[in-house]
């Protein structure tokens, strides 16, 4: 397995994050086995998320200094993940 990670200050809504995480099930970003992170929601709160195939959990949590994203899997398509998370 390999991992892809980024730090970002980009805010995400819960709906955007849910859409992104469920898109990981399709296989077009590699064989994803886990994704997790913390991102700002743009309203002064932070969203913590966990993903395993077929399961998405998004919750409010403690603040971070910057957003962090981590995706773990095989044959990861890093450019596609960067686009999926709107980081380019």
N, C-alpha and C positions, 0 to 999 in steps of 0.2 A: 504494500500500500504506500501511497504518497499523500502529501497534504498540500493544500493551497490555503494561504491566509493573507489577509489584508487588514490594515488599520484604516479607519475612515471617520470623518466627522459628518458624513452624509446622513441626514435623517431619513427614517423609513416609517411609514404608517404600519400598523398591525396588518392591514389588508395587503399592502405591498409585500411585506415580509412573508405572509402566508402564501401568496401567489408564487413568490420566488422559491420557497422551500418545497412546495408541492411540485413545482416544475422539475426538481431534482429526481423525481421518481421515473421520469421518462427515458432515461438512459442517454440523452443527447449531450450530457455534461460529463460522462464517464460513469463508472460503476461506483456510485456514492454509497458509503456505508454509514457515514455520520457527518453531521454539520452542527456547529454550535457557535454561539457568539452573543455579543451585546452591542446594541446600536441605539443612538438617540432617536426619539420619536418626533423631534422638532417642537415639542410643547413642554420641554423641561423635564421629561421623564425618560426612562431607559427601558428598552425592550430586551429581554433575555430570551434566547431561543435555543431549542434542541431539535434535531431532526435525525431520525433513522428511517429507512425505507418504509413508507406507508404510515408514518406517525410524525406529526408536527406538534410541538408545544411552544407556545409564545406566552410570556408572562411579564408583568412589570417587575422591575428589580432595582437594586441599588445602582447608584450612578457610577459611571466609569469616567476616566480621563478622556478617552477616545473610544470610538467603536472598534470592535474586533470581530473578524469573521474567520472561521476555520472550516474547511471542507476536507474530509478524509475519504479516500477511495482508491480505485485502480484506474489507470488510463484517463486521468483527469484532463479535461480540456480547459486549461487555465484561461485562455482568451475568452472562451464562451462563458465561463464563470464570472469573469470580470464584467462582461456585458450584461449577464443576467442580474448581477447586483448593481448595475448602472454606475460602475466606478470608472468608466473611461469617458 
